[in-house]
């Protein structure tokens, strides 16, 4: 069974919501849409307070190379453009919208018909992806069109589609595979055309047999696209690990997948690209999983960007008394939600309600020198050594020990019997090394 070669762990899967079909969540009465929802330079607002906007209308324009457009998920009046608090507790510029009944921007196809004929040429596809504000839906929110602007000295050979969904609890990608298999495969054909490649490999962990079977059946009509079952092992969906599992090519330290002829995108991104190119729809909604061991109703929901997280929690029965932590994303790499009044964004893949017992860290004791963190690290690093260097502020030594290669998967933290805050300390080291590198570049 295909997999990566170093480390990895197998946390309890907890795919509680996997068999729950996606429901369309009702539009909120009031919405807050952040001006920028991507990695890179901020977008520039192109509408004003008091303006009435239509669903799909451009709200903020990308003016830099690594940047993305933001579109209105709603029809309504912009009551103000002001700071709003995100789920992390940070204040960011946002559009406040009083929501009305949908009136779509002209030229957007809202029908459910499947469009198979790809009419746009490669450069037109890339421009459409940029225009429609598509970002990576695997979590990083990197502007997707940038990945398709391949440098002249590089050549893409494979399109890699991450449909692994290796994080415990998350099931939204599984629902995409089951409910939109043909649209995803057309999206993959669009991406192949934009890149000028013949072959695509879709990696799916073998704990999703129904999704694998359905995608393999549907893929028979799409030449050059292979559905590859992968061993269930975390972090199978990490970029470097996925590329190795599917192609046996190793991405060098500090390099991107294009160095080994690969471009990697999430399956949700493939679906978003289908809608952008074939339907002219901007990225204004996504499927997210609401889940947890004690929640009243586990669900997969199609939610418009800008929906208050609190309204989703209320719809699914409210927070259980046992709630210890609420997370956006999975338990391994997700981030704690400190403000449930915050709106969803393009990359909100889940709202995970963890119990107090689950969310408590192990009691920290002295390192046992057991080496479990080293065995678990999928990057072949020595987490305990890096954490000690971080404690002592020895940033340059940590850099030499390849701290920047850490993918922050949390395998070391998960496996440590002494409850050492290994990942926390490595993140501190990476932050300081990044600052040192920026200073070096100025000289």
TIKOL-482043 format. One record per residue (C-alpha): residue number from 0; residue in three letters; x, y, z. Coordinates in steps of 0.1 Angstrom, whole numbers, plus 5000, padded with zeros to 4 digits. Example, Ala and Ser with C-alpha at 12.3 -4.5 7.8 and 13.67 -1.06 7.14 Angstrom:
! residues 2
> nr/rest/c1/c2/c3
> 0/ALA/5123/4955/5078 $
> 1/SER/5137/4989/5071 $
//
This chain:
! residues 443
> nr/rest/c1/c2/c3
> 0/UNK/5000/5000/5000 $
> 1/UNK/5014/5034/4990 $
> 2/UNK/5025/5057/5018 $
> 3/UNK/5054/5080/5028 $
> 4/UNK/5086/5064/5041 $
> 5/UNK/5094/5081/5075 $
> 6/UNK/5075/5084/5107 $
> 7/UNK/5038/5091/5110 $
> 8/UNK/5012/5081/5136 $
> 9/UNK/4976/5067/5136 $
> 10/UNK/4954/5088/5159 $
> 11/UNK/4918/5076/5165 $
> 12/UNK/4899/5084/5133 $
> 13/UNK/4866/5096/5147 $
> 14/UNK/4850/5101/5112 $
> 15/UNK/4816/5105/5130 $
> 16/UNK/4799/5126/5103 $
> 17/UNK/4811/5106/5072 $
> 18/UNK/4777/5091/5063 $
> 19/UNK/4758/5124/5068 $
> 20/UNK/4749/5139/5034 $
> 21/UNK/4757/5176/5029 $
> 22/UNK/4729/5200/5039 $
> 23/UNK/4727/5236/5026 $
> 24/UNK/4729/5260/5055 $
> 25/UNK/4704/5289/5055 $
> 26/UNK/4716/5324/5047 $
> 27/UNK/4722/5346/5078 $
> 28/UNK/4704/5379/5083 $
> 29/UNK/4737/5397/5088 $
> 30/UNK/4771/5386/5076 $
> 31/UNK/4807/5397/5080 $
> 32/UNK/4830/5391/5051 $
> 33/UNK/4868/5397/5056 $
> 34/UNK/4884/5418/5030 $
> 35/UNK/4913/5393/5027 $
> 36/UNK/4910/5356/5031 $
> 37/UNK/4942/5343/5016 $
> 38/UNK/4980/5340/5022 $
> 39/UNK/4998/5369/5008 $
> 40/UNK/4993/5407/5002 $
> 41/UNK/4959/5422/5013 $
> 42/UNK/4932/5428/4988 $
> 43/UNK/4919/5463/4981 $
> 44/UNK/4881/5471/4986 $
> 45/UNK/4863/5482/4954 $
> 46/UNK/4829/5489/4970 $
> 47/UNK/4818/5515/4996 $
> 48/UNK/4797/5517/5027 $
> 49/UNK/4760/5520/5017 $
> 50/UNK/4764/5502/4984 $
> 51/UNK/4740/5474/4975 $
> 52/UNK/4759/5444/4961 $
> 53/UNK/4748/5413/4943 $
> 54/UNK/4757/5377/4951 $
> 55/UNK/4791/5370/4934 $
> 56/UNK/4800/5406/4929 $
> 57/UNK/4836/5416/4934 $
> 58/UNK/4842/5432/4968 $
> 59/UNK/4880/5434/4970 $
> 60/UNK/4906/5432/4942 $
> 61/UNK/4939/5415/4942 $
> 62/UNK/4966/5441/4934 $
> 63/UNK/4997/5420/4941 $
> 64/UNK/5012/5389/4927 $
> 65/UNK/5004/5367/4957 $
> 66/UNK/4969/5379/4964 $
> 67/UNK/4933/5369/4958 $
> 68/UNK/4900/5385/4949 $
> 69/UNK/4871/5385/4974 $
> 70/UNK/4835/5383/4962 $
> 71/UNK/4802/5389/4979 $
> 72/UNK/4785/5357/4991 $
> 73/UNK/4753/5376/4995 $
> 74/UNK/4730/5402/4980 $
> 75/UNK/4725/5431/5003 $
> 76/UNK/4736/5465/5016 $
> 77/UNK/4771/5470/5029 $
> 78/UNK/4763/5488/5062 $
> 79/UNK/4800/5495/5070 $
> 80/UNK/4836/5485/5062 $
> 81/UNK/4853/5482/5096 $
> 82/UNK/4875/5459/5117 $
> 83/UNK/4860/5426/5128 $
> 84/UNK/4874/5400/5151 $
> 85/UNK/4883/5366/5135 $
> 86/UNK/4881/5332/5153 $
> 87/UNK/4916/5336/5165 $
> 88/UNK/4908/5369/5182 $
> 89/UNK/4926/5391/5157 $
> 90/UNK/4910/5422/5143 $
> 91/UNK/4909/5425/5105 $
> 92/UNK/4891/5447/5079 $
> 93/UNK/4857/5434/5069 $
> 94/UNK/4825/5441/5050 $
> 95/UNK/4794/5441/5071 $
> 96/UNK/4764/5431/5050 $
> 97/UNK/4726/5432/5057 $
> 98/UNK/4716/5401/5038 $
> 99/UNK/4686/5400/5013 $
> 100/UNK/4673/5373/4990 $
> 101/UNK/4699/5362/4964 $
> 102/UNK/4702/5383/4932 $
> 103/UNK/4732/5369/4913 $
> 104/UNK/4758/5389/4894 $
> 105/UNK/4752/5386/4857 $
> 106/UNK/4770/5358/4839 $
> 107/UNK/4771/5334/4868 $
> 108/UNK/4755/5300/4861 $
> 109/UNK/4737/5288/4892 $
> 110/UNK/4721/5257/4876 $
> 111/UNK/4729/5221/4888 $
> 112/UNK/4737/5209/4852 $
> 113/UNK/4771/5194/4847 $
> 114/UNK/4792/5212/4821 $
> 115/UNK/4818/5187/4806 $
> 116/UNK/4831/5207/4776 $
> 117/UNK/4861/5228/4786 $
> 118/UNK/4861/5258/4763 $
> 119/UNK/4888/5280/4778 $
> 120/UNK/4925/5278/4767 $
> 121/UNK/4952/5273/4794 $
> 122/UNK/4960/5310/4800 $
> 123/UNK/4923/5318/4801 $
> 124/UNK/4918/5291/4827 $
> 125/UNK/4945/5306/4849 $
> 126/UNK/4930/5341/4845 $
> 127/UNK/4895/5327/4854 $
> 128/UNK/4909/5310/4885 $
> 129/UNK/4925/5343/4895 $
> 130/UNK/4894/5364/4887 $
> 131/UNK/4871/5341/4907 $
> 132/UNK/4892/5343/4939 $
> 133/UNK/4901/5306/4941 $
> 134/UNK/4925/5297/4970 $
> 135/UNK/4939/5264/4982 $
> 136/UNK/4912/5247/5004 $
> 137/UNK/4936/5224/5021 $
> 138/UNK/4941/5250/5048 $
> 139/UNK/4969/5273/5036 $
> 140/UNK/4946/5296/5014 $
> 141/UNK/4975/5301/4989 $
> 142/UNK/4961/5319/4958 $
> 143/UNK/4957/5290/4934 $
> 144/UNK/4965/5308/4901 $
> 145/UNK/5001/5314/4913 $
> 146/UNK/5007/5276/4913 $
> 147/UNK/4998/5274/4877 $
> 148/UNK/5022/5301/4866 $
> 149/UNK/5051/5277/4862 $
> 150/UNK/5086/5293/4859 $
> 151/UNK/5103/5289/4825 $
> 152/UNK/5130/5267/4840 $
> 153/UNK/5105/5243/4855 $
> 154/UNK/5082/5217/4840 $
> 155/UNK/5051/5201/4855 $
> 156/UNK/5046/5164/4848 $
> 157/UNK/5020/5154/4874 $
> 158/UNK/4990/5170/4889 $
> 159/UNK/4986/5157/4925 $
> 160/UNK/4951/5159/4941 $
> 161/UNK/4950/5157/4979 $
> 162/UNK/4918/5138/4988 $
> 163/UNK/4935/5121/5017 $
> 164/UNK/4916/5139/5046 $
> 165/UNK/4940/5123/5071 $
> 166/UNK/4930/5146/5100 $
> 167/UNK/4907/5129/5125 $
> 168/UNK/4870/5139/5126 $
> 169/UNK/4870/5158/5092 $
> 170/UNK/4847/5144/5065 $
> 171/UNK/4839/5173/5042 $
> 172/UNK/4864/5161/5015 $
> 173/UNK/4848/5127/5017 $
> 174/UNK/4814/5142/5010 $
> 175/UNK/4828/5161/4981 $
> 176/UNK/4842/5129/4966 $
> 177/UNK/4808/5111/4971 $
> 178/UNK/4785/5139/4960 $
> 179/UNK/4805/5157/4933 $
> 180/UNK/4828/5130/4918 $
> 181/UNK/4821/5140/4882 $
> 182/UNK/4825/5178/4889 $
> 183/UNK/4858/5171/4907 $
> 184/UNK/4871/5150/4878 $
> 185/UNK/4861/5177/4853 $
> 186/UNK/4879/5202/4876 $
> 187/UNK/4910/5179/4874 $
> 188/UNK/4908/5179/4836 $
> 189/UNK/4907/5218/4837 $
> 190/UNK/4938/5218/4859 $
> 191/UNK/4956/5194/4837 $
> 192/UNK/4948/5215/4807 $
> 193/UNK/4961/5247/4824 $
> 194/UNK/4993/5229/4834 $
> 195/UNK/4998/5211/4801 $
> 196/UNK/5001/5177/4818 $
> 197/UNK/4987/5144/4808 $
> 198/UNK/4986/5127/4842 $
> 199/UNK/4969/5133/4875 $
> 200/UNK/4970/5112/4906 $
> 201/UNK/4943/5114/4932 $
> 202/UNK/4954/5102/4967 $
> 203/UNK/4926/5088/4990 $
> 204/UNK/4933/5070/5023 $
> 205/UNK/4920/5035/5023 $
> 206/UNK/4896/5041/5052 $
> 207/UNK/4872/5057/5026 $
> 208/UNK/4864/5026/5005 $
> 209/UNK/4831/5040/4992 $
> 210/UNK/4847/5072/4980 $
> 211/UNK/4876/5052/4964 $
> 212/UNK/4852/5029/4946 $
> 213/UNK/4830/5058/4933 $
> 214/UNK/4859/5079/4921 $
> 215/UNK/4876/5049/4904 $
> 216/UNK/4843/5041/4885 $
> 217/UNK/4839/5077/4875 $
> 218/UNK/4875/5082/4865 $
> 219/UNK/4873/5055/4838 $
> 220/UNK/4859/5082/4815 $
> 221/UNK/4889/5105/4822 $
> 222/UNK/4921/5094/4805 $
> 223/UNK/4953/5099/4825 $
> 224/UNK/4936/5104/4859 $
> 225/UNK/4944/5077/4884 $
> 226/UNK/4927/5072/4918 $
> 227/UNK/4953/5058/4942 $
> 228/UNK/4943/5042/4975 $
> 229/UNK/4968/5051/5002 $
> 230/UNK/4976/5036/5036 $
> 231/UNK/4957/5053/5065 $
> 232/UNK/4985/5070/5083 $
> 233/UNK/4988/5106/5095 $
> 234/UNK/5001/5130/5080 $
> 235/UNK/4995/5113/5046 $
> 236/UNK/4980/5145/5032 $
> 237/UNK/5010/5166/5039 $
> 238/UNK/5025/5179/5006 $
> 239/UNK/5059/5163/5007 $
> 240/UNK/5045/5130/5021 $
> 241/UNK/5017/5129/4995 $
> 242/UNK/5041/5135/4965 $
> 243/UNK/5064/5107/4977 $
> 244/UNK/5035/5083/4983 $
> 245/UNK/5021/5089/4948 $
> 246/UNK/5053/5093/4927 $
> 247/UNK/5082/5082/4949 $
> 248/UNK/5098/5116/4942 $
> 249/UNK/5114/5135/4971 $
> 250/UNK/5110/5172/4973 $
> 251/UNK/5143/5187/4984 $
> 252/UNK/5146/5207/5017 $
> 253/UNK/5132/5242/5013 $
> 254/UNK/5118/5235/4978 $
> 255/UNK/5083/5233/4963 $
> 256/UNK/5067/5203/4945 $
> 257/UNK/5074/5218/4911 $
> 258/UNK/5111/5210/4917 $
> 259/UNK/5101/5173/4911 $
> 260/UNK/5076/5180/4884 $
> 261/UNK/5045/5181/4906 $
> 262/UNK/5017/5206/4913 $
> 263/UNK/4995/5198/4944 $
> 264/UNK/4960/5209/4950 $
> 265/UNK/4932/5199/4974 $
> 266/UNK/4901/5181/4961 $
> 267/UNK/4880/5210/4973 $
> 268/UNK/4901/5233/4952 $
> 269/UNK/4894/5210/4922 $
> 270/UNK/4857/5214/4928 $
> 271/UNK/4860/5252/4932 $
> 272/UNK/4879/5254/4899 $
> 273/UNK/4852/5234/4881 $
> 274/UNK/4826/5260/4893 $
> 275/UNK/4849/5289/4885 $
> 276/UNK/4857/5278/4849 $
> 277/UNK/4825/5260/4839 $
> 278/UNK/4800/5281/4858 $
> 279/UNK/4818/5314/4863 $
> 280/UNK/4811/5311/4901 $
> 281/UNK/4835/5328/4925 $
> 282/UNK/4846/5310/4957 $
> 283/UNK/4819/5322/4981 $
> 284/UNK/4809/5290/4999 $
> 285/UNK/4824/5257/5011 $
> 286/UNK/4815/5224/5027 $
> 287/UNK/4824/5221/5064 $
> 288/UNK/4821/5194/5090 $
> 289/UNK/4804/5202/5123 $
> 290/UNK/4814/5174/5146 $
> 291/UNK/4824/5161/5181 $
> 292/UNK/4819/5131/5203 $
> 293/UNK/4793/5148/5225 $
> 294/UNK/4776/5172/5200 $
> 295/UNK/4739/5166/5194 $
> 296/UNK/4741/5165/5156 $
> 297/UNK/4772/5158/5135 $
> 298/UNK/4767/5173/5101 $
> 299/UNK/4783/5183/5068 $
> 300/UNK/4771/5217/5058 $
> 301/UNK/4774/5238/5026 $
> 302/UNK/4780/5272/5042 $
> 303/UNK/4784/5307/5026 $
> 304/UNK/4815/5326/5036 $
> 305/UNK/4808/5352/5063 $
> 306/UNK/4783/5330/5082 $
> 307/UNK/4786/5335/5120 $
> 308/UNK/4801/5304/5136 $
> 309/UNK/4777/5307/5165 $
> 310/UNK/4747/5302/5142 $
> 311/UNK/4761/5269/5129 $
> 312/UNK/4767/5257/5165 $
> 313/UNK/4731/5267/5174 $
> 314/UNK/4717/5249/5143 $
> 315/UNK/4734/5217/5153 $
> 316/UNK/4721/5217/5189 $
> 317/UNK/4744/5241/5207 $
> 318/UNK/4775/5233/5227 $
> 319/UNK/4775/5203/5250 $
> 320/UNK/4783/5208/5287 $
> 321/UNK/4814/5187/5282 $
> 322/UNK/4830/5212/5258 $
> 323/UNK/4866/5218/5265 $
> 324/UNK/4878/5234/5232 $
> 325/UNK/4864/5244/5198 $
> 326/UNK/4887/5240/5169 $
> 327/UNK/4887/5252/5133 $
> 328/UNK/4902/5223/5114 $
> 329/UNK/4913/5190/5128 $
> 330/UNK/4927/5181/5163 $
> 331/UNK/4963/5177/5150 $
> 332/UNK/4968/5209/5130 $
> 333/UNK/4936/5229/5136 $
> 334/UNK/4935/5262/5155 $
> 335/UNK/4914/5270/5186 $
> 336/UNK/4883/5291/5181 $
> 337/UNK/4883/5318/5208 $
> 338/UNK/4855/5338/5193 $
> 339/UNK/4824/5319/5181 $
> 340/UNK/4808/5352/5169 $
> 341/UNK/4835/5353/5142 $
> 342/UNK/4824/5345/5106 $
> 343/UNK/4835/5316/5085 $
> 344/UNK/4861/5322/5058 $
> 345/UNK/4870/5304/5025 $
> 346/UNK/4890/5278/5042 $
> 347/UNK/4868/5269/5072 $
> 348/UNK/4868/5231/5068 $
> 349/UNK/4853/5222/5101 $
> 350/UNK/4840/5232/5135 $
> 351/UNK/4853/5205/5159 $
> 352/UNK/4839/5205/5195 $
> 353/UNK/4863/5186/5217 $
> 354/UNK/4854/5174/5252 $
> 355/UNK/4873/5186/5282 $
> 356/UNK/4890/5152/5285 $
> 357/UNK/4901/5152/5248 $
> 358/UNK/4914/5188/5250 $
> 359/UNK/4936/5184/5280 $
> 360/UNK/4973/5180/5274 $
> 361/UNK/4993/5153/5291 $
> 362/UNK/5009/5163/5324 $
> 363/UNK/5044/5175/5315 $
> 364/UNK/5073/5155/5330 $
> 365/UNK/5110/5153/5322 $
> 366/UNK/5120/5139/5288 $
> 367/UNK/5124/5101/5290 $
> 368/UNK/5149/5100/5261 $
> 369/UNK/5126/5073/5245 $
> 370/UNK/5131/5086/5210 $
> 371/UNK/5094/5083/5201 $
> 372/UNK/5093/5118/5187 $
> 373/UNK/5122/5111/5164 $
> 374/UNK/5105/5079/5152 $
> 375/UNK/5072/5097/5146 $
> 376/UNK/5086/5127/5127 $
> 377/UNK/5077/5123/5090 $
> 378/UNK/5105/5148/5081 $
> 379/UNK/5133/5128/5097 $
> 380/UNK/5140/5156/5123 $
> 381/UNK/5149/5154/5160 $
> 382/UNK/5121/5172/5177 $
> 383/UNK/5135/5170/5212 $
> 384/UNK/5168/5185/5200 $
> 385/UNK/5151/5213/5182 $
> 386/UNK/5129/5221/5213 $
> 387/UNK/5160/5223/5235 $
> 388/UNK/5177/5246/5211 $
> 389/UNK/5145/5267/5211 $
> 390/UNK/5144/5269/5249 $
> 391/UNK/5179/5282/5249 $
> 392/UNK/5173/5307/5220 $
> 393/UNK/5199/5291/5199 $
> 394/UNK/5182/5300/5167 $
> 395/UNK/5211/5296/5142 $
> 396/UNK/5219/5261/5155 $
> 397/UNK/5182/5252/5152 $
> 398/UNK/5183/5265/5116 $
> 399/UNK/5213/5242/5109 $
> 400/UNK/5193/5213/5124 $
> 401/UNK/5166/5220/5097 $
> 402/UNK/5139/5234/5120 $
> 403/UNK/5124/5251/5090 $
> 404/UNK/5117/5217/5075 $
> 405/UNK/5091/5210/5102 $
> 406/UNK/5056/5208/5087 $
> 407/UNK/5040/5213/5121 $
> 408/UNK/5020/5181/5118 $
> 409/UNK/5021/5175/5156 $
> 410/UNK/5032/5139/5154 $
> 411/UNK/5060/5146/5180 $
> 412/UNK/5035/5162/5204 $
> 413/UNK/5010/5133/5199 $
> 414/UNK/5035/5106/5206 $
> 415/UNK/5055/5121/5235 $
> 416/UNK/5047/5102/5267 $
> 417/UNK/5063/5130/5288 $
> 418/UNK/5039/5157/5275 $
> 419/UNK/5067/5179/5263 $
> 420/UNK/5055/5210/5243 $
> 421/UNK/5077/5200/5214 $
> 422/UNK/5058/5215/5186 $
> 423/UNK/5051/5248/5204 $
> 424/UNK/5089/5253/5210 $
> 425/UNK/5097/5244/5173 $
> 426/UNK/5072/5269/5161 $
> 427/UNK/5089/5296/5183 $
> 428/UNK/5122/5286/5167 $
> 429/UNK/5108/5288/5132 $
> 430/UNK/5094/5322/5138 $
> 431/UNK/5127/5335/5150 $
> 432/UNK/5146/5319/5122 $
> 433/UNK/5122/5335/5097 $
> 434/UNK/5130/5369/5113 $
> 435/UNK/5167/5362/5110 $
> 436/UNK/5164/5353/5074 $
> 437/UNK/5144/5384/5066 $
> 438/UNK/5172/5405/5082 $
> 439/UNK/5198/5386/5062 $
> 440/UNK/5180/5393/5029 $
> 441/UNK/5181/5431/5036 $
> 442/UNK/5219/5431/5037 $
//
